[in-house]
Amino acid sequence: MPVLLLDLDGVLNPFAASSCPDDYQERVLFEGEGAERYCVAHGAWISELAAAGELWWATGWGEDANELYLPLLGVKPLPVVRLPPAPFAPELKVPAIDAVVGDRPAAWIDDNHTPAGRQWADQRTAPTLLVSIDPAIGWTRADVDLVLDWVARLPH
């Protein structure tokens, strides 16, 4: 079963958009910080990915992604890749993700694929898909379909 890795900020939360995009809502989740953006339709997309592979959070939110964000979408908690304490350099996601993925096929959905992440993907022998998200737009249905089509083409 492939491992599917999902970032939150810049992917589900299009923080770089100049205003709240259509179909999104905003809610303050962290006291003293700005509002986070979320789209309720993403709950169904997350469920689709969870049915297609082993879906993990790969986000600096850690368990807060399950406790604060997923309830807005009506989705059950996901396993969490253990990342360094925030703030951390984005390339430090790579060793933690590698430890979770091992030698299984992996698709990684993120808004900040670093050179270290691309090198990791290129050097793997298992099928690997990096899905780059524009943080001003966020996750789209086409991104979900790309991953689902990739999973469907994996050897069984």
N, CA, C and O of each residue as an XYZ file, in Angstrom:
624
protein
N       0.851     -1.185      0.000
C       0.000      0.000      0.000
C       0.895      1.246      0.000
O       1.825      1.334      0.801
N       0.624      2.202     -0.885
C       1.461      3.403     -0.913
C       1.217      4.284      0.302
O       0.148      4.258      0.913
N       2.231      5.059      0.631
C       2.119      6.063      1.679
C       1.831      7.395      0.992
O       2.524      7.785      0.052
N       0.808      8.080      1.469
C       0.426      9.376      0.933
C       0.650     10.400      2.035
O       0.156     10.236      3.151
N       1.389     11.448      1.725
C       1.812     12.439      2.714
C       1.171     13.781      2.388
O       1.245     14.258      1.256
N       0.541     14.384      3.392
C      -0.233     15.600      3.165
C       0.226     16.710      4.108
O       0.183     16.568      5.330
N       0.665     17.816      3.513
C       0.989     19.014      4.267
C      -0.307     19.775      4.528
O      -1.336     19.468      3.926
N      -0.267     20.758      5.414
C      -1.470     21.526      5.716
C      -1.343     22.976      5.251
O      -2.071     23.394      4.350
N      -0.440     23.747      5.843
C      -0.303     25.149      5.443
C       0.217     25.251      4.013
O       1.224     24.640      3.657
N      -0.482     26.027      3.212
C      -0.129     26.169      1.804
C      -0.826     25.143      0.927
O      -0.916     25.325     -0.287
N      -1.316     24.077      1.522
C      -2.026     23.029      0.781
C      -3.515     23.136      1.115
O      -4.300     23.613      0.295
N      -3.903     22.701      2.300
C      -5.302     22.832      2.715
C      -5.635     24.265      3.119
O      -6.760     24.729      2.934
N      -4.654     24.950      3.665
C      -4.802     26.340      4.092
C      -4.005     27.231      3.127
O      -2.799     27.402      3.302
N      -4.670     27.798      2.111
C      -3.955     28.633      1.130
C      -3.597     30.004      1.722
O      -4.195     31.023      1.378
N      -2.627     29.996      2.599
C      -2.265     31.196      3.358
C      -1.752     32.335      2.485
O      -1.824     33.495      2.892
N      -1.235     32.032      1.290
C      -0.653     33.075      0.444
C      -1.689     33.764     -0.453
O      -1.352     34.696     -1.183
N      -2.930     33.315     -0.402
C      -3.977     33.994     -1.180
C      -4.210     35.373     -0.581
O      -4.183     35.533      0.639
N      -4.439     36.371     -1.432
C      -4.612     37.747     -0.952
C      -5.895     37.936     -0.148
O      -5.985     38.840      0.683
N      -6.879     37.087     -0.395
C      -8.123     37.103      0.379
C      -8.616     35.662      0.485
O      -8.092     34.763     -0.173
N      -9.602     35.464      1.299
C     -10.123     34.113      1.492
C     -10.759     33.623      0.184
O     -11.696     34.244     -0.319
N     -10.250     32.504     -0.372
C     -10.786     32.015     -1.649
C     -12.251     31.575     -1.531
O     -12.735     31.251     -0.446
N     -12.937     31.573     -2.675
C     -14.302     31.056     -2.722
C     -14.308     29.636     -2.173
O     -13.333     28.904     -2.343
N     -15.378     29.245     -1.526
C     -15.583     27.925     -0.940
C     -14.751     27.675      0.315
O     -14.804     26.580      0.875
N     -13.988     28.663      0.766
C     -13.214     28.543      2.004
C     -13.882     29.358      3.095
O     -14.632     30.299      2.836
N     -13.587     28.965      4.319
C     -14.000     29.720      5.492
C     -12.743     30.018      6.301
O     -11.689     29.426      6.072
N     -12.868     30.935      7.243
C     -11.739     31.266      8.102
C     -12.153     31.112      9.563
O     -13.285     31.402      9.948
N     -11.191     30.644     10.361
C     -11.429     30.505     11.790
C     -10.103     30.632     12.525
O      -9.090     30.089     12.085
N     -10.107     31.341     13.629
C      -8.917     31.438     14.470
C      -8.811     30.141     15.270
O      -9.719     29.792     16.025
N      -7.707     29.440     15.101
C      -7.489     28.176     15.803
C      -6.412     28.296     16.871
O      -6.372     27.502     17.811
N      -5.536     29.290     16.726
C      -4.455     29.498     17.683
C      -4.613     30.890     18.278
O      -4.575     31.891     17.562
N      -4.786     30.942     19.560
C      -4.974     32.209     20.273
C      -3.872     33.200     19.913
O      -2.690     32.859     19.966
N      -4.246     34.412     19.552
C      -3.283     35.463     19.253
C      -2.704     35.413     17.853
O      -1.810     36.197     17.533
N      -3.188     34.512     17.011
C      -2.706     34.428     15.628
C      -3.847     34.706     14.673
O      -5.003     34.800     15.085
N      -3.523     34.837     13.405
C      -4.535     35.082     12.387
C      -5.403     33.858     12.147
O      -5.158     32.777     12.681
N      -6.419     34.062     11.331
C      -7.349     32.981     11.006
C      -6.718     31.976     10.048
O      -5.927     32.332      9.175
N      -7.083     30.733     10.232
C      -6.699     29.658      9.313
C      -7.838     29.487      8.313
O      -9.007     29.674      8.650
N      -7.489     29.137      7.103
C      -8.491     28.921      6.059
C      -8.735     27.426      5.900
O      -7.819     26.613      6.018
N      -9.986     27.087      5.631
C     -10.321     25.682      5.406
C     -11.503     25.585      4.452
O     -12.336     26.488      4.365
N     -11.551     24.477      3.748
C     -12.622     24.197      2.785
C     -13.249     22.869      3.187
O     -12.573     21.840      3.194
N     -14.517     22.885      3.517
C     -15.197     21.691      3.992
C     -15.124     20.559      2.956
O     -15.074     19.391      3.339
N     -15.115     20.875      1.670
C     -15.033     19.849      0.616
C     -13.758     19.016      0.721
O     -13.719     17.886      0.233
N     -12.724     19.555      1.349
C     -11.475     18.808      1.488
C     -11.646     17.561      2.347
O     -10.869     16.614      2.221
N     -12.644     17.549      3.210
C     -12.884     16.360      4.029
C     -13.127     15.127      3.168
O     -12.571     14.063      3.440
N     -13.946     15.259      2.136
C     -14.216     14.133      1.236
C     -12.960     13.740      0.467
O     -12.723     12.556      0.229
N     -12.159     14.723      0.078
C     -10.925     14.431     -0.662
C      -9.938     13.680      0.219
O      -9.285     12.739     -0.234
N      -9.830     14.093      1.474
C      -8.952     13.391      2.412
C      -9.421     11.950      2.582
O      -8.604     11.030      2.609
N     -10.723     11.751      2.695
C     -11.258     10.390      2.819
C     -10.949      9.547      1.589
O     -10.643      8.361      1.711
N     -11.025     10.144      0.415
C     -10.679      9.423     -0.816
C      -9.221      8.976     -0.803
O      -8.911      7.834     -1.142
N      -8.327      9.885     -0.409
C      -6.912      9.521     -0.355
C      -6.665      8.453      0.698
O      -5.869      7.541      0.476
N      -7.335      8.552      1.841
C      -7.156      7.565      2.914
C      -7.617      6.177      2.469
O      -7.096      5.170      2.948
N      -8.590      6.118      1.556
C      -9.050      4.829      1.033
C      -8.091      4.271     -0.015
O      -8.077      3.066     -0.269
N      -7.289      5.147     -0.625
C      -6.386      4.730     -1.704
C      -4.999      4.344     -1.215
O      -4.267      3.647     -1.918
N      -4.633      4.786     -0.024
C      -3.302      4.518      0.498
C      -3.267      4.794      1.987
O      -4.292      5.083      2.606
N      -2.089      4.702      2.546
C      -1.894      5.000      3.973
C      -1.586      6.492      4.085
O      -0.459      6.924      3.839
N      -2.595      7.267      4.458
C      -2.485      8.723      4.467
C      -1.932      9.213      5.796
O      -2.435      8.857      6.861
N      -0.884     10.039      5.720
C      -0.210     10.612      6.890
C      -0.165     12.125      6.759
O      -0.071     12.657      5.653
N      -0.234     12.816      7.892
C       0.094     14.228      7.930
C       1.607     14.377      7.840
O       2.343     13.649      8.505
N       2.072     15.310      7.026
C       3.490     15.697      6.971
C       3.504     17.219      7.101
O       3.785     17.939      6.143
N       3.198     17.682      8.296
C       3.003     19.102      8.548
C       3.595     19.500      9.896
O       3.612     18.714     10.843
N       4.074     20.723      9.959
C       4.568     21.256     11.213
C       3.477     21.402     12.266
O       3.782     21.638     13.435
N       2.224     21.268     11.881
C       1.125     21.318     12.842
C       1.174     20.141     13.813
O       0.662     20.243     14.928
N       1.777     19.034     13.409
C       1.801     17.844     14.258
C       0.391     17.400     14.612
O      -0.504     17.414     13.767
N       0.197     17.002     15.874
C      -1.119     16.523     16.325
C      -2.190     17.607     16.269
O      -3.379     17.291     16.246
N      -1.791     18.878     16.245
C      -2.787     19.944     16.121
C      -3.588     19.810     14.824
O      -4.734     20.257     14.759
N      -3.002     19.205     13.804
C      -3.739     18.986     12.555
C      -4.957     18.099     12.810
O      -6.031     18.338     12.257
N      -4.786     17.081     13.645
C      -5.902     16.199     13.993
C      -6.865     16.854     14.976
O      -8.083     16.739     14.835
N      -6.321     17.532     15.956
C      -7.141     18.042     17.053
C      -7.874     19.339     16.720
O      -8.983     19.562     17.206
N      -7.269     20.193     15.898
C      -7.866     21.496     15.616
C      -8.421     21.627     14.197
O      -9.449     22.274     13.994
N      -7.759     21.026     13.228
C      -8.123     21.262     11.830
C      -9.111     20.221     11.287
O     -10.125     20.584     10.691
N      -8.822     18.935     11.489
C      -9.690     17.908     10.911
C     -11.135     17.966     11.411
O     -12.046     17.670     10.637
N     -11.384     18.335     12.674
C     -12.794     18.440     13.072
C     -13.597     19.432     12.222
O     -14.809     19.276     12.074
N     -12.938     20.442     11.668
C     -13.626     21.387     10.786
C     -14.081     20.714      9.503
O     -15.016     21.177      8.850
N     -13.421     19.624      9.143
C     -13.705     18.925      7.888
C     -14.493     17.638      8.098
O     -14.892     16.995      7.128
N     -14.721     17.256      9.347
C     -15.468     16.034      9.635
C     -14.707     14.767      9.297
O     -15.301     13.779      8.864
N     -13.397     14.789      9.490
C     -12.547     13.642      9.129
C     -11.897     13.082     10.392
O     -11.558     13.824     11.313
N     -11.731     11.774     10.416
C     -11.067     11.112     11.542
C      -9.570     11.428     11.527
O      -9.014     11.754     10.478
N      -8.918     11.332     12.692
C      -7.480     11.627     12.777
C      -6.641     10.747     11.859
O      -7.001      9.614     11.540
N      -5.516     11.310     11.450
C      -4.531     10.625     10.612
C      -3.250     10.434     11.413
O      -2.996     11.186     12.353
N      -2.436      9.435     11.055
C      -1.118      9.350     11.678
C      -0.291     10.569     11.280
O      -0.508     11.168     10.226
N       0.660     10.925     12.144
C       1.433     12.153     11.972
C       2.914     11.818     11.853
O       3.473     11.135     12.711
N       3.548     12.299     10.786
C       5.004     12.202     10.662
C       5.594     13.101     11.747
O       5.232     14.273     11.846
N       6.489     12.563     12.549
C       7.111     13.328     13.640
C       8.221     14.210     13.074
O       9.289     13.722     12.705
N       7.958     15.490     13.012
C       8.897     16.468     12.479
C       9.583     17.194     13.628
O       9.121     17.135     14.767
N      10.686     17.881     13.331
C      11.335     18.679     14.382
C      10.373     19.744     14.915
O       9.407     20.097     14.239
N      10.627     20.251     16.110
C       9.776     21.333     16.634
C       9.808     22.549     15.704
O      10.856     22.913     15.170
N       8.655     23.157     15.527
C       8.551     24.360     14.693
C       9.137     25.548     15.438
O       9.052     25.606     16.665
N       9.719     26.482     14.733
C       9.959     26.474     13.286
C      11.199     25.645     12.951
O      12.155     25.585     13.724
N      11.158     25.011     11.785
C      12.296     24.216     11.330
C      12.481     24.445      9.838
O      11.553     24.869      9.148
N      13.675     24.165      9.346
C      13.953     24.305      7.916
C      13.156     23.236      7.154
O      13.152     22.076      7.564
N      12.486     23.601      6.060
C      11.640     22.658      5.339
C      12.346     21.370      4.909
O      11.718     20.313      4.854
N      13.647     21.450      4.603
C      14.343     20.236      4.168
C      14.455     19.195      5.286
O      14.775     18.036      5.022
N      14.191     19.605      6.532
C      14.251     18.659      7.643
C      13.047     17.720      7.680
O      13.002     16.796      8.491
N      12.073     17.958      6.799
C      10.979     16.998      6.660
C      11.467     15.686      6.051
O      10.922     14.621      6.339
N      12.488     15.769      5.214
C      12.908     14.612      4.419
C      13.297     13.400      5.273
O      12.768     12.317      5.022
N      14.186     13.515      6.263
C      14.542     12.326      7.043
C      13.342     11.712      7.772
O      13.227     10.489      7.858
N      12.455     12.554      8.294
C      11.282     12.036      9.003
C      10.336     11.316      8.049
O       9.787     10.266      8.382
N      10.149     11.881      6.872
C       9.290     11.244      5.870
C       9.915      9.942      5.396
O       9.216      8.938      5.249
N      11.211      9.944      5.155
C      11.901      8.733      4.718
C      11.729      7.614      5.741
O      11.541      6.456      5.368
N      11.791      7.951      7.020
C      11.642      6.933      8.070
C      10.248      6.313      8.049
O      10.104      5.119      8.312
N       9.225      7.100      7.741
C       7.851      6.587      7.683
C       7.642      5.762      6.413
O       7.033      4.693      6.453
N       8.148      6.264      5.294
C       7.869      5.662      3.988
C       8.647      4.361      3.780
O       8.111      3.398      3.232
N       9.899      4.332      4.214
C      10.712      3.143      3.968
C      10.874      2.905      2.485
O      11.218      3.820      1.736
N      10.625      1.665      2.054
C      10.796      1.331      0.635
C       9.458      1.222     -0.104
O       9.397      0.646     -1.190
N       8.395      1.768      0.475
C       7.073      1.710     -0.165
C       6.884      2.867     -1.146
O       7.550      3.895     -1.020
N       5.999      2.716     -2.106
C       5.653      3.841     -2.974
C       5.129      4.997     -2.122
O       4.480      4.788     -1.097
N       5.424      6.226     -2.570
C       5.018      7.394     -1.786
C       4.629      8.551     -2.691
O       5.280      8.819     -3.702
N       3.557      9.227     -2.309
C       3.160     10.492     -2.934
C       3.156     11.539     -1.843
O       2.554     11.342     -0.787
N       3.831     12.663     -2.097
C       3.996     13.720     -1.095
C       3.399     15.000     -1.657
O       3.862     15.522     -2.671
N       2.360     15.502     -0.984
C       1.646     16.710     -1.389
C       2.101     17.842     -0.477
O       1.865     17.801      0.730
N       2.758     18.860     -1.055
C       3.337     19.932     -0.247
C       3.450     21.190     -1.088
O       3.496     21.121     -2.316
N       3.494     22.334     -0.433
C       3.671     23.604     -1.143
C       5.134     24.036     -1.181
O       5.460     25.068     -1.766
N       6.023     23.249     -0.557
C       7.420     23.671     -0.493
C       8.350     22.466     -0.620
O       9.031     22.087      0.332
N       8.365     21.874     -1.807
C       9.313     20.780     -2.057
C      10.698     21.392     -2.260
O      10.938     22.124     -3.220
N      11.579     21.083     -1.357
C      12.930     21.641     -1.377
C      13.825     20.824     -2.314
O      13.451     19.725     -2.725
N      14.989     21.349     -2.647
C      15.951     20.541     -3.412
C      16.254     19.208     -2.709
O      16.409     18.182     -3.371
N      16.338     19.221     -1.383
C      16.598     17.971     -0.640
C      15.450     16.980     -0.839
O      15.689     15.780     -0.974
N      14.225     17.463     -0.857
C      13.071     16.599     -1.080
C      13.035     16.043     -2.487
O      12.713     14.873     -2.693
N      13.367     16.889     -3.462
C      13.389     16.414     -4.854
C      14.507     15.395     -5.064
O      14.334     14.415     -5.789
N      15.646     15.629     -4.430
C      16.755     14.675     -4.534
C      16.358     13.337     -3.901
O      16.636     12.276     -4.461
N      15.713     13.391     -2.743
C      15.229     12.173     -2.084
C      14.302     11.409     -3.026
O      14.452     10.200     -3.202
N      13.354     12.105     -3.626
C      12.396     11.457     -4.530
C      13.102     10.848     -5.738
O      12.784      9.730     -6.144
N      14.051     11.572     -6.311
C      14.768     11.090     -7.492
C      15.619      9.860     -7.205
O      15.811      9.016     -8.080
N      16.128      9.757     -5.981
C      17.037      8.660     -5.642
C      16.323      7.404     -5.149
O      16.955      6.359     -4.993
N      15.039      7.489     -4.906
C      14.309      6.324     -4.407
C      14.114      5.300     -5.514
O      13.948      5.660     -6.679
N      14.134      4.022     -5.147
C      13.835      2.971     -6.120
C      12.341      2.699     -6.188
O      11.849      2.225     -7.213
N      11.614      2.988     -5.126
C      10.158      2.813     -5.127
C       9.510      3.983     -5.873
O      10.049      5.089     -5.877
N       8.361      3.744     -6.502
C       7.668      4.840     -7.178
C       7.406      5.997     -6.208
O       6.975      5.797     -5.072
N       7.680      7.208     -6.692
C       7.545      8.398     -5.847
C       6.965      9.539     -6.675
O       7.407      9.806     -7.792
N       5.973     10.199     -6.107
C       5.316     11.325     -6.759
C       5.364     12.526     -5.823
O       4.918     12.449     -4.678
N       5.902     13.624     -6.312
C       5.842     14.887     -5.580
C       4.768     15.748     -6.234
O       4.817     16.011     -7.436
N       3.803     16.183     -5.438
C       2.732     17.043     -5.931
C       2.949     18.419     -5.309
O       2.818     18.594     -4.097
N       3.280     19.385     -6.151
C       3.568     20.744     -5.685
C       2.311     21.601     -5.750
O       1.637     21.673     -6.778
N       2.015     22.245     -4.633
C       0.807     23.063     -4.508
C       1.207     24.537     -4.424
O       2.160     24.890     -3.729
N       0.486     25.376     -5.123
C       0.688     26.821     -5.042
C      -0.014     27.315     -3.775
O      -1.233     27.185     -3.674
N       0.720     27.880     -2.802
C       0.095     28.287     -1.546
C      -0.873     29.463     -1.681
O      -1.589     29.785     -0.733
N      -0.900     30.103     -2.842
C      -1.879     31.164     -3.086
C      -3.193     30.596     -3.619
O      -4.216     31.280     -3.631
N      -3.154     29.335     -4.061
C      -4.350     28.683     -4.607
C      -4.829     27.562     -3.686
O      -6.030     27.409     -3.460
N      -3.901     26.794     -3.166
C      -4.260     25.652     -2.324
C      -4.571     24.415     -3.156
O      -4.466     24.414     -4.383
N      -4.943     23.398     -2.463
C      -5.230     22.068     -3.011
C      -6.425     22.136     -3.945
O      -7.422     22.787     -3.635
N      -6.331     21.470     -5.081
C      -7.434     21.442     -6.035
C      -7.855     19.998     -6.304
O      -7.147     19.050     -5.965
N      -9.006     19.862     -6.910
C      -9.492     18.526     -7.278
C      -8.509     17.854     -8.234
O      -8.311     16.641     -8.161
N      -7.899     18.617     -9.119
C      -6.918     18.054    -10.057
C      -5.739     17.437     -9.301
O      -5.198     16.420     -9.734
N      -5.334     18.038     -8.180
C      -4.240     17.479     -7.375
C      -4.639     16.134     -6.780
O      -3.844     15.194     -6.764
N      -5.861     16.048     -6.297
C      -6.369     14.791     -5.734
C      -6.408     13.723     -6.822
O      -5.947     12.600     -6.620
N      -6.962     14.084     -7.975
C      -7.075     13.123     -9.073
C      -5.707     12.658     -9.563
O      -5.544     11.497     -9.936
N      -4.731     13.553     -9.563
C      -3.368     13.178     -9.946
C      -2.851     12.057     -9.051
O      -2.296     11.075     -9.542
N      -3.032     12.201     -7.744
C      -2.571     11.175     -6.801
C      -3.372      9.889     -6.975
O      -2.791      8.804     -7.003
N      -4.690      9.989     -7.090
C      -5.510      8.787     -7.249
C      -5.164      8.038     -8.531
O      -5.117      6.808     -8.528
N      -4.922      8.750     -9.618
C      -4.518      8.113    -10.879
C      -3.156      7.456    -10.735
O      -2.942      6.356    -11.245
N      -2.233      8.118    -10.047
C      -0.896      7.559     -9.814
C      -1.002      6.263     -9.017
O      -0.353      5.274     -9.356
N      -1.820      6.260     -7.953
C      -2.008      5.053     -7.146
C      -2.586      3.940     -7.998
O      -2.148      2.794     -7.895
N      -3.559      4.255     -8.836
C      -4.206      3.244     -9.669
C      -3.241      2.607    -10.662
O      -3.444      1.464    -11.073
N      -2.196      3.328    -11.049
C      -1.209      2.805    -12.015
C      -0.068      2.025    -11.351
O       0.764      1.438    -12.042
N      -0.027      2.018    -10.015
C       1.041      1.281     -9.339
C       0.876     -0.214     -9.561
O      -0.250     -0.707     -9.627
N       1.980     -0.941     -9.676
C       1.874     -2.397     -9.794
C       1.238     -2.978     -8.534
O       1.515     -2.521     -7.425
N       0.401     -3.969     -8.706
C      -0.274     -4.583     -7.538
C       0.379     -5.877     -7.174
O      -0.045     -6.536     -6.224
